[in-house]
Amino acid sequence: MLRVTQNLAVDIGRFDATLYALILPMGLRVERVNLTGSNLTVVHEPFSASVEEPGRLEVFVAEKDMADFLNQTSPAGLKNVTVEAKEGMLHIRATKTVLIEVKAYVVCSLRIVESTKLFVDIQSVDVMGVGTKQLMQTQIDKINPIIDTRDFPVKATLDTIEVTKGGILLRGRVSP
């Protein structure tokens, strides 16, 4: 058995790495994280990775993964959640039981906070023709932020959000 008794570090001149199916601590699955840049140092124990100059970061979260997360966390008692990314927003359809099962339709926008966190904000809610935006936002706030780059294996910041067919694409930087 080989034991490492010292803190080994590896220096990498250029890197282009893709992480697939990254599960964040609060349970959201990120389909892929692309990291590119140069002058990466990886330390064995405790594990850490750092760069000397900023690199690029791309994070893609699929509609299905957002729906699965919302079904697991069940904000405001929603179930049977589906998510569609279109027209710059997330369109969420779900059912909610309030004595009877009713359909809910929620339109959400996304915003970056402090360059490290992705928050969901409700723009509109329709539950049987009644708007319950404040109630739903209070429930969504319990799971915000849905992404925090402090949970990533490298120091990173977020710059832009693009709602694309099939999900959301975040772009940012891997920081020194």
Backbone as a chain_set.jsonl record, in Angstrom:
{"seq": "MLRVTQNLAVDIGRFDATLYALILPMGLRVERVNLTGSNLTVVHEPFSASVEEPGRLEVFVAEKDMADFLNQTSPAGLKNVTVEAKEGMLHIRATKTVLIEVKAYVVCSLRIVESTKLFVDIQSVDVMGVGTKQLMQTQIDKINPIIDTRDFPVKATLDTIEVTKGGILLRGRVSP", "coords": {"N": [[0.842, -1.172, 0.0], [0.64, 2.142, -0.91], [1.487, 5.1, 0.68], [0.937, 8.484, 1.026], [2.869, 10.872, 2.425], [3.455, 13.468, 2.425], [2.543, 16.783, 1.376], [1.647, 16.781, -1.755], [1.934, 18.545, -4.818], [0.732, 19.335, -8.051], [1.633, 20.9, -11.005], [0.064, 22.337, -13.791], [0.31, 23.258, -17.11], [-1.626, 24.095, -19.17], [-5.164, 23.76, -19.132], [-8.182, 21.973, -19.781], [-11.002, 21.0, -18.725], [-13.824, 18.94, -18.165], [-16.483, 18.47, -16.072], [-18.901, 16.12, -15.301], [-22.322, 15.584, -14.385], [-22.339, 16.761, -11.793], [-23.142, 16.891, -8.458], [-24.514, 19.198, -6.406], [-24.118, 20.404, -2.994], [-26.728, 21.003, -1.932], [-28.32, 19.408, -3.411], [-28.968, 19.832, -6.137], [-28.461, 18.724, -9.416], [-25.886, 19.31, -11.655], [-25.509, 19.368, -15.038], [-23.142, 19.692, -16.593], [-19.859, 21.033, -16.089], [-17.581, 23.15, -17.437], [-14.182, 23.828, -17.441], [-11.577, 25.94, -18.299], [-8.258, 27.064, -18.951], [-5.039, 28.297, -17.855], [-1.945, 27.464, -16.161], [-2.543, 25.869, -13.768], [-2.636, 24.679, -10.453], [-2.728, 21.78, -8.598], [-3.389, 20.478, -5.484], [-2.715, 17.704, -3.446], [-3.553, 16.867, -0.699], [-5.003, 18.731, 1.901], [-7.426, 18.376, -0.702], [-7.171, 20.726, -3.268], [-7.516, 23.222, -5.822], [-6.038, 25.635, -7.861], [-5.55, 28.633, -9.817], [-3.153, 30.671, -11.571], [-3.806, 32.771, -13.199], [-6.862, 34.213, -14.45], [-9.284, 31.846, -15.624], [-11.69, 30.239, -17.816], [-15.154, 29.555, -17.204], [-17.922, 27.453, -17.638], [-21.204, 26.534, -16.99], [-23.734, 24.189, -17.172], [-27.093, 23.596, -16.609], [-29.581, 21.311, -16.851], [-33.032, 21.298, -17.944], [-34.501, 19.062, -17.026], [-33.005, 18.294, -14.79], [-33.38, 20.508, -13.132], [-36.14, 20.267, -12.727], [-36.25, 17.762, -11.435], [-34.877, 18.413, -9.079], [-36.627, 20.355, -7.981], [-38.863, 18.737, -7.599], [-37.865, 17.058, -5.62], [-37.24, 18.842, -3.498], [-39.577, 20.159, -3.184], [-40.803, 22.918, -3.071], [-43.251, 24.995, -1.63], [-45.026, 22.901, -1.595], [-45.29, 21.838, -4.128], [-45.698, 19.412, -6.741], [-45.048, 16.9, -9.267], [-43.49, 18.397, -11.048], [-42.509, 20.184, -13.934], [-40.066, 21.689, -16.025], [-39.435, 24.269, -18.286], [-37.173, 25.918, -20.28], [-37.321, 28.934, -21.747], [-37.665, 31.857, -23.802], [-36.02, 33.515, -22.261], [-36.666, 32.955, -19.639], [-37.603, 30.716, -16.9], [-40.082, 28.369, -17.173], [-42.395, 26.934, -15.247], [-44.346, 24.162, -14.564], [-46.664, 22.601, -12.452], [-48.287, 20.582, -9.935], [-50.396, 21.237, -7.154], [-51.625, 20.445, -4.014], [-54.449, 21.547, -2.493], [-56.727, 20.931, -0.62], [-57.991, 19.962, -2.956], [-56.43, 18.695, -5.931], [-54.621, 21.017, -7.75], [-53.561, 22.775, -10.686], [-50.508, 24.491, -11.203], [-48.836, 27.297, -12.566], [-45.824, 28.752, -13.088], [-43.689, 31.465, -13.706], [-40.322, 32.175, -13.897], [-37.483, 34.267, -13.312], [-33.905, 34.574, -13.517], [-31.098, 35.492, -11.528], [-27.827, 36.762, -10.908], [-26.022, 36.978, -7.945], [-23.669, 38.737, -6.048], [-21.665, 37.793, -7.693], [-21.288, 35.077, -7.354], [-23.493, 33.532, -6.78], [-26.535, 31.998, -7.877], [-29.767, 33.015, -8.165], [-33.302, 32.353, -8.047], [-36.093, 34.108, -9.132], [-39.485, 34.743, -8.788], [-41.652, 35.686, -11.331], [-44.276, 35.569, -12.174], [-47.288, 33.928, -11.095], [-49.746, 31.466, -11.457], [-52.38, 29.964, -10.1], [-55.076, 28.227, -10.486], [-56.137, 30.518, -11.671], [-55.582, 32.437, -9.788], [-53.293, 34.73, -8.477], [-50.483, 34.026, -6.601], [-48.024, 35.067, -5.918], [-46.257, 36.184, -3.869], [-46.408, 34.288, -1.773], [-45.375, 32.006, -3.07], [-42.801, 32.964, -3.735], [-41.676, 33.228, -1.221], [-41.425, 30.542, -0.521], [-39.675, 29.652, -2.532], [-37.443, 31.15, -1.86], [-36.418, 29.699, 0.221], [-34.885, 27.75, -0.95], [-33.087, 29.166, -2.403], [-29.713, 30.365, -2.706], [-29.806, 28.65, -5.859], [-27.544, 27.814, -7.077], [-24.247, 28.022, -5.946], [-21.109, 29.129, -6.336], [-19.158, 28.657, -4.489], [-19.396, 26.072, -3.784], [-18.108, 24.662, -5.703], [-15.235, 22.845, -7.03], [-13.154, 24.588, -7.553], [-12.124, 28.034, -7.196], [-14.49, 30.287, -8.295], [-16.299, 32.648, -10.35], [-19.438, 34.053, -11.42], [-20.624, 35.433, -14.455], [-22.532, 35.766, -16.578], [-25.894, 34.81, -17.543], [-27.572, 32.549, -19.555], [-30.542, 31.629, -20.897], [-31.252, 28.779, -22.445], [-32.244, 26.498, -25.073], [-33.357, 23.69, -23.556], [-32.158, 24.155, -21.077], [-30.194, 26.032, -18.659], [-27.391, 28.14, -19.175], [-24.547, 29.114, -17.642], [-21.985, 31.5, -17.56], [-18.673, 32.279, -16.659], [-15.783, 32.965, -14.632], [-12.815, 31.238, -13.726], [-11.067, 31.788, -10.881], [-7.977, 33.268, -9.715]], "CA": [[0.0, 0.0, 0.0], [1.397, 3.386, -1.02], [0.958, 6.183, 1.513], [1.508, 9.799, 0.751], [3.102, 11.501, 3.726], [3.7, 14.895, 2.251], [1.546, 17.475, 0.582], [2.105, 16.835, -3.14], [1.243, 19.474, -5.706], [0.996, 19.135, -9.47], [1.43, 22.107, -11.807], [-0.4, 22.016, -15.138], [0.47, 24.444, -17.952], [-2.937, 24.46, -19.703], [-6.162, 22.752, -18.797], [-9.528, 22.0, -20.351], [-11.627, 19.901, -18.013], [-15.281, 18.929, -18.098], [-17.05, 17.654, -15.004], [-20.263, 15.742, -15.652], [-23.222, 15.117, -13.327], [-21.884, 17.29, -10.511], [-24.242, 17.063, -7.515], [-24.186, 20.241, -5.443], [-24.505, 20.003, -1.629], [-28.151, 21.08, -1.634], [-29.014, 18.376, -4.163], [-29.158, 20.112, -7.563], [-27.503, 18.093, -10.33], [-25.402, 20.16, -12.738], [-25.176, 18.438, -16.115], [-21.701, 19.754, -16.891], [-19.071, 22.215, -15.75], [-16.366, 23.206, -18.252], [-13.149, 24.712, -16.904], [-10.428, 26.069, -19.189], [-7.327, 28.108, -18.552], [-3.635, 27.906, -17.803], [-1.224, 27.55, -14.889], [-3.341, 25.265, -12.705], [-1.934, 23.904, -9.436], [-3.612, 20.874, -7.868], [-2.754, 19.982, -4.266], [-3.278, 16.399, -3.088], [-4.299, 16.815, 0.556], [-6.391, 18.568, 1.473], [-7.558, 18.661, -2.125], [-7.496, 22.081, -3.715], [-7.037, 23.563, -7.162], [-5.991, 27.089, -8.018], [-4.928, 29.097, -11.052], [-2.395, 31.917, -11.422], [-4.509, 33.797, -13.965], [-8.25, 33.786, -14.648], [-9.668, 30.916, -16.679], [-13.106, 30.331, -18.182], [-16.074, 28.621, -16.568], [-19.267, 27.313, -18.194], [-22.015, 25.609, -16.2], [-25.019, 23.929, -17.816], [-28.07, 22.875, -15.8], [-30.666, 20.888, -17.748], [-34.416, 21.447, -17.479], [-34.89, 17.866, -16.272], [-32.336, 18.322, -13.483], [-34.072, 21.513, -12.322], [-37.434, 19.688, -12.355], [-35.993, 16.724, -10.427], [-34.535, 19.114, -7.838], [-37.846, 20.95, -7.432], [-39.709, 17.641, -7.112], [-37.269, 16.561, -4.373], [-37.309, 19.839, -2.424], [-41.0, 20.466, -3.082], [-41.155, 24.231, -2.527], [-44.686, 25.321, -1.586], [-45.83, 21.699, -1.763], [-45.48, 21.508, -5.546], [-45.271, 18.087, -7.182], [-45.176, 16.687, -10.712], [-42.905, 19.608, -11.618], [-41.762, 20.184, -15.197], [-39.418, 22.976, -16.259], [-39.091, 24.577, -19.67], [-36.384, 27.137, -20.412], [-37.648, 29.595, -23.014], [-37.914, 33.293, -23.781], [-35.24, 34.142, -21.202], [-37.24, 32.642, -18.325], [-37.946, 29.332, -16.616], [-41.531, 28.178, -17.105], [-42.571, 25.769, -14.387], [-45.702, 23.648, -14.407], [-46.69, 21.66, -11.338], [-49.573, 20.462, -9.261], [-50.377, 21.535, -5.731], [-52.844, 19.98, -3.375], [-55.073, 22.436, -1.521], [-57.984, 20.175, -0.542], [-58.026, 19.225, -4.217], [-55.199, 18.903, -6.696], [-54.752, 22.097, -8.728], [-52.38, 23.012, -11.512], [-49.84, 25.773, -10.998], [-47.944, 27.721, -13.643], [-44.944, 29.757, -12.507], [-42.642, 31.962, -14.593], [-39.229, 32.649, -13.047], [-36.261, 34.821, -13.893], [-32.69, 34.195, -12.801], [-30.169, 36.607, -11.337], [-26.558, 36.477, -10.249], [-25.799, 37.805, -6.768], [-22.294, 38.732, -5.544], [-20.847, 37.082, -8.69], [-21.065, 33.676, -6.989], [-24.736, 32.821, -6.483], [-27.634, 32.091, -8.83], [-31.06, 33.058, -7.483], [-34.531, 32.271, -8.826], [-37.109, 35.083, -8.726], [-40.772, 34.483, -9.429], [-42.218, 36.827, -12.047], [-45.734, 35.433, -12.13], [-47.821, 32.655, -10.62], [-51.16, 31.274, -11.721], [-52.939, 28.759, -9.506], [-56.531, 28.337, -10.703], [-56.471, 31.901, -11.995], [-55.272, 33.332, -8.676], [-51.868, 34.999, -8.318], [-49.971, 33.837, -5.242], [-46.604, 35.296, -6.134], [-45.496, 36.379, -2.639], [-46.346, 33.004, -1.082], [-44.449, 31.141, -3.802], [-41.444, 33.497, -3.622], [-41.213, 32.883, 0.129], [-41.021, 29.14, -0.569], [-38.482, 29.565, -3.386], [-36.32, 31.728, -1.112], [-35.866, 28.662, 1.103], [-33.895, 26.96, -1.696], [-32.13, 30.085, -3.031], [-29.406, 30.29, -4.131], [-29.811, 27.281, -6.37], [-26.133, 27.521, -7.353], [-23.271, 28.858, -5.255], [-19.822, 28.635, -6.839], [-18.304, 28.231, -3.369], [-19.53, 24.619, -3.722], [-17.336, 24.088, -6.797], [-13.888, 22.45, -6.602], [-12.214, 25.689, -7.794], [-12.702, 29.354, -6.942], [-15.076, 30.728, -9.56], [-17.314, 33.69, -10.315], [-20.41, 34.0, -12.506], [-20.767, 36.703, -15.166], [-23.739, 35.857, -17.397], [-26.882, 33.726, -17.57], [-28.259, 32.412, -20.839], [-31.589, 30.611, -20.89], [-31.122, 28.158, -23.754], [-33.097, 25.331, -25.27], [-32.953, 22.548, -22.751], [-31.64, 24.472, -19.74], [-29.556, 27.345, -18.47], [-25.952, 28.15, -19.333], [-23.889, 30.174, -16.892], [-20.589, 31.706, -17.948], [-17.95, 33.033, -15.659], [-14.326, 32.857, -14.607], [-12.089, 30.532, -12.679], [-10.29, 32.898, -10.319], [-6.72, 32.936, -9.011]], "C": [[0.887, 1.235, 0.0], [0.735, 4.45, -0.165], [1.683, 7.471, 1.156], [1.65, 10.511, 2.093], [3.433, 12.972, 3.608], [2.647, 15.497, 1.335], [2.072, 17.645, -0.845], [1.264, 17.806, -3.947], [1.669, 19.178, -7.137], [0.7, 20.443, -10.182], [1.094, 21.697, -13.234], [-0.352, 23.295, -15.958], [-0.843, 24.963, -18.515], [-3.925, 23.37, -19.333], [-7.482, 23.033, -19.497], [-10.224, 20.786, -19.757], [-13.141, 20.051, -18.037], [-15.697, 17.96, -17.0], [-18.501, 17.372, -15.384], [-21.024, 15.291, -14.408], [-22.723, 15.513, -11.937], [-23.108, 17.519, -9.62], [-23.799, 18.079, -6.472], [-24.697, 19.845, -4.058], [-25.999, 20.074, -1.337], [-28.993, 20.169, -2.526], [-29.226, 18.624, -5.646], [-28.059, 19.427, -8.365], [-27.176, 19.082, -11.429], [-24.929, 19.224, -13.836], [-23.69, 18.474, -16.463], [-21.124, 21.1, -16.448], [-17.804, 22.133, -16.592], [-15.419, 24.237, -17.648], [-11.998, 24.743, -17.897], [-9.541, 27.194, -18.701], [-5.897, 27.603, -18.572], [-3.092, 28.1, -16.391], [-2.077, 27.115, -13.696], [-2.423, 24.505, -11.751], [-2.963, 23.091, -8.663], [-2.828, 20.317, -6.689], [-3.489, 18.725, -3.827], [-4.122, 16.43, -1.822], [-4.014, 18.015, 1.44], [-6.525, 19.014, 0.029], [-7.908, 20.123, -2.354], [-6.937, 22.268, -5.109], [-7.076, 25.076, -7.273], [-5.29, 27.425, -9.32], [-4.198, 30.414, -10.778], [-3.063, 33.077, -12.129], [-5.924, 33.307, -14.255], [-8.426, 32.838, -15.826], [-11.144, 31.104, -16.979], [-13.909, 29.233, -17.505], [-17.383, 28.624, -17.351], [-19.983, 26.228, -17.404], [-23.338, 25.432, -16.926], [-25.881, 23.095, -16.893], [-29.264, 22.581, -16.702], [-32.029, 21.09, -17.098], [-34.825, 20.271, -16.585], [-34.256, 17.871, -14.883], [-32.961, 19.37, -12.565], [-35.415, 20.962, -11.844], [-37.255, 18.622, -11.271], [-35.685, 17.36, -9.074], [-35.786, 19.707, -7.188], [-38.814, 19.882, -6.927], [-39.189, 17.085, -5.791], [-37.445, 17.546, -3.223], [-38.728, 20.308, -2.178], [-41.327, 21.832, -2.473], [-42.655, 24.481, -2.666], [-45.563, 24.104, -1.831], [-46.086, 21.319, -3.206], [-45.016, 20.085, -5.819], [-45.546, 17.97, -8.672], [-44.637, 17.891, -11.483], [-42.259, 19.313, -12.964], [-41.218, 21.593, -15.388], [-39.12, 23.105, -17.743], [-38.361, 25.913, -19.685], [-36.686, 27.75, -21.769], [-37.869, 31.079, -22.767], [-37.221, 33.988, -22.617], [-35.709, 33.844, -19.792], [-37.356, 31.125, -18.15], [-39.462, 29.266, -16.455], [-41.766, 26.851, -16.394], [-44.053, 25.418, -14.311], [-45.652, 22.586, -13.311], [-48.112, 21.504, -10.844], [-49.36, 20.736, -7.776], [-51.706, 21.069, -5.162], [-53.263, 20.973, -2.301], [-56.517, 21.933, -1.429], [-58.199, 19.355, -1.809], [-56.719, 19.513, -4.946], [-55.447, 19.969, -7.766], [-53.447, 22.257, -9.498], [-51.839, 24.411, -11.235], [-48.927, 26.039, -12.187], [-47.139, 28.904, -13.105], [-43.908, 30.153, -13.549], [-41.579, 32.615, -13.71], [-38.107, 33.254, -13.879], [-35.103, 34.374, -13.012], [-31.822, 35.425, -12.639], [-28.944, 36.124, -10.588], [-26.388, 37.476, -9.114], [-24.355, 37.622, -6.31], [-21.337, 37.945, -6.44], [-20.623, 35.611, -8.371], [-22.346, 32.867, -6.843], [-25.777, 33.049, -7.576], [-28.943, 31.971, -8.062], [-32.196, 32.946, -8.49], [-35.501, 33.296, -8.255], [-38.389, 34.8, -9.496], [-41.287, 35.774, -10.058], [-43.744, 36.781, -12.044], [-46.107, 34.025, -11.691], [-49.295, 32.612, -10.983], [-51.559, 29.921, -11.143], [-54.455, 28.931, -9.568], [-56.934, 29.797, -10.919], [-56.166, 32.899, -10.892], [-53.762, 33.506, -8.581], [-51.462, 34.85, -6.861], [-48.465, 34.027, -5.24], [-45.807, 35.387, -4.828], [-45.347, 35.076, -1.86], [-45.332, 32.081, -1.746], [-43.015, 31.641, -3.669], [-40.86, 33.171, -2.251], [-40.725, 31.435, 0.162], [-39.753, 28.96, -1.408], [-37.261, 30.112, -2.651], [-35.678, 30.718, -0.167], [-34.827, 27.808, 0.394], [-32.903, 27.844, -2.45], [-30.898, 30.213, -2.146], [-29.417, 28.842, -4.603], [-28.415, 26.849, -6.801], [-25.296, 28.526, -6.583], [-21.905, 28.321, -5.649], [-18.855, 28.271, -5.718], [-18.392, 26.72, -3.171], [-18.721, 23.918, -4.812], [-15.921, 23.742, -6.315], [-12.811, 23.509, -6.863], [-12.915, 27.002, -7.472], [-13.209, 29.908, -8.273], [-16.097, 31.833, -9.319], [-18.217, 33.528, -11.536], [-20.553, 35.38, -13.125], [-22.104, 36.833, -15.89], [-24.605, 34.612, -17.256], [-27.498, 33.722, -18.962], [-29.281, 31.287, -20.7], [-31.618, 30.055, -22.307], [-32.119, 27.008, -23.875], [-32.539, 24.194, -24.424], [-32.412, 22.875, -21.373], [-31.086, 25.873, -19.632], [-28.052, 27.16, -18.564], [-25.408, 29.364, -18.601], [-22.463, 30.282, -17.387], [-19.927, 32.561, -16.882], [-16.462, 32.784, -15.766], [-13.875, 31.977, -13.454], [-11.076, 31.549, -12.17], [-8.998, 32.419, -9.667], [-6.936, 32.936, -7.509]], "O": [[1.79, 1.352, 0.829], [-0.469, 4.674, -0.283], [2.905, 7.499, 1.01], [0.667, 10.724, 2.803], [3.666, 13.641, 4.615], [1.951, 14.784, 0.612], [2.857, 18.555, -1.112], [0.046, 17.883, -3.785], [2.817, 18.818, -7.398], [-0.364, 21.031, -9.988], [1.745, 20.829, -13.814], [-0.913, 24.312, -15.55], [-1.153, 26.145, -18.362], [-3.563, 22.197, -19.233], [-7.839, 24.181, -19.763], [-10.048, 19.667, -20.239], [-13.668, 21.16, -17.941], [-15.313, 16.79, -17.0], [-19.24, 18.287, -15.746], [-20.451, 14.694, -13.497], [-22.693, 14.691, -11.021], [-24.013, 18.264, -9.996], [-22.832, 17.855, -5.744], [-25.616, 19.033, -3.955], [-26.496, 19.266, -0.552], [-30.22, 20.149, -2.423], [-29.629, 17.705, -6.359], [-26.877, 19.536, -8.039], [-28.075, 19.633, -12.064], [-24.057, 18.384, -13.61], [-23.053, 17.431, -16.609], [-21.797, 22.13, -16.437], [-17.041, 21.172, -16.485], [-15.808, 25.373, -17.379], [-11.494, 23.693, -18.297], [-10.017, 28.163, -18.109], [-5.584, 26.607, -19.225], [-3.681, 28.787, -15.557], [-2.301, 27.876, -12.754], [-1.535, 23.773, -12.189], [-3.939, 23.631, -8.142], [-1.746, 19.756, -6.86], [-4.719, 18.676, -3.831], [-5.295, 16.056, -1.86], [-2.845, 18.291, 1.707], [-5.824, 19.923, -0.415], [-8.81, 20.677, -1.726], [-6.011, 21.572, -5.526], [-8.03, 25.718, -6.833], [-4.535, 26.618, -9.862], [-4.568, 31.169, -9.879], [-2.915, 34.23, -11.723], [-6.157, 32.099, -14.301], [-7.806, 33.0, -16.877], [-11.777, 32.021, -16.457], [-13.413, 28.132, -17.264], [-17.897, 29.689, -17.692], [-19.442, 25.146, -17.178], [-23.996, 26.417, -17.262], [-25.473, 22.024, -16.443], [-29.879, 23.496, -17.25], [-32.165, 21.058, -15.875], [-35.418, 20.464, -15.524], [-34.902, 17.491, -13.906], [-33.063, 19.154, -11.358], [-35.792, 21.164, -10.69], [-38.017, 18.582, -10.305], [-36.175, 16.9, -8.043], [-35.98, 19.574, -5.979], [-39.51, 20.098, -5.934], [-39.977, 16.685, -4.934], [-37.761, 17.145, -2.103], [-39.05, 20.797, -1.096], [-42.042, 21.908, -1.474], [-43.245, 24.202, -3.711], [-46.719, 24.245, -2.232], [-47.008, 20.554, -3.486], [-44.061, 19.606, -5.207], [-46.196, 18.831, -9.265], [-45.25, 18.347, -12.449], [-41.551, 18.317, -13.119], [-41.836, 22.57, -14.964], [-38.618, 22.175, -18.375], [-38.863, 26.913, -19.171], [-36.36, 27.177, -22.808], [-38.215, 31.496, -21.661], [-37.76, 34.937, -22.047], [-35.196, 34.429, -18.838], [-37.228, 30.359, -19.105], [-40.045, 30.027, -15.684], [-41.381, 25.789, -16.883], [-44.896, 26.269, -14.031], [-44.723, 21.781, -13.248], [-49.021, 22.208, -11.284], [-48.285, 20.495, -7.227], [-52.765, 21.274, -5.754], [-52.541, 21.211, -1.333], [-57.41, 22.461, -2.091], [-58.551, 18.178, -1.734], [-56.0, 20.456, -4.615], [-56.361, 19.843, -8.581], [-52.372, 21.912, -9.009], [-52.589, 25.371, -11.058], [-48.324, 25.12, -12.742], [-47.703, 29.926, -12.715], [-43.316, 29.294, -14.202], [-41.878, 33.482, -12.89], [-37.824, 32.814, -14.993], [-35.3, 33.863, -11.909], [-31.806, 36.301, -13.504], [-29.006, 35.216, -9.759], [-26.586, 38.677, -9.299], [-23.871, 36.496, -6.195], [-20.299, 37.48, -5.97], [-19.84, 34.953, -9.056], [-22.293, 31.638, -6.789], [-25.888, 34.144, -8.128], [-29.201, 30.967, -7.397], [-32.074, 33.383, -9.634], [-35.711, 33.353, -7.043], [-38.368, 34.638, -10.716], [-41.349, 36.817, -9.407], [-44.413, 37.808, -11.927], [-45.356, 33.069, -11.884], [-50.008, 33.604, -10.834], [-51.135, 28.872, -11.628], [-55.037, 29.69, -8.793], [-57.956, 30.248, -10.404], [-56.458, 34.085, -11.038], [-53.027, 32.518, -8.603], [-52.045, 35.487, -5.984], [-47.726, 33.248, -4.638], [-44.777, 34.726, -4.697], [-44.268, 34.79, -1.341], [-44.524, 31.447, -1.066], [-42.098, 30.836, -3.505], [-39.671, 32.871, -2.139], [-39.72, 31.137, 0.806], [-38.861, 28.199, -1.031], [-36.159, 29.585, -2.807], [-34.514, 30.871, 0.203], [-33.975, 27.203, 1.046], [-31.974, 27.331, -3.074], [-31.033, 30.172, -0.924], [-29.083, 27.927, -3.85], [-28.132, 25.654, -6.883], [-25.591, 29.721, -6.565], [-21.574, 27.179, -5.332], [-17.831, 27.638, -5.974], [-17.56, 26.141, -2.472], [-18.661, 22.689, -4.832], [-15.46, 24.282, -5.309], [-11.669, 23.339, -6.435], [-14.143, 27.078, -7.474], [-12.465, 29.988, -9.25], [-16.679, 31.943, -8.24], [-17.822, 32.948, -12.547], [-20.599, 36.383, -12.413], [-22.742, 37.884, -15.83], [-24.134, 33.53, -16.907], [-27.894, 34.766, -19.481], [-28.928, 30.142, -20.421], [-31.962, 30.762, -23.255], [-32.75, 26.606, -22.897], [-31.383, 23.798, -24.575], [-32.218, 21.967, -20.564], [-31.446, 26.773, -20.391], [-27.503, 26.162, -18.097], [-25.768, 30.501, -18.905], [-21.801, 29.268, -17.611], [-20.546, 33.445, -16.289], [-15.941, 32.44, -16.828], [-14.462, 31.971, -12.371], [-10.309, 32.108, -12.955], [-8.93, 31.311, -9.134], [-6.001, 32.682, -6.75]]}, "num_chains": 1, "name": "protein.A"}
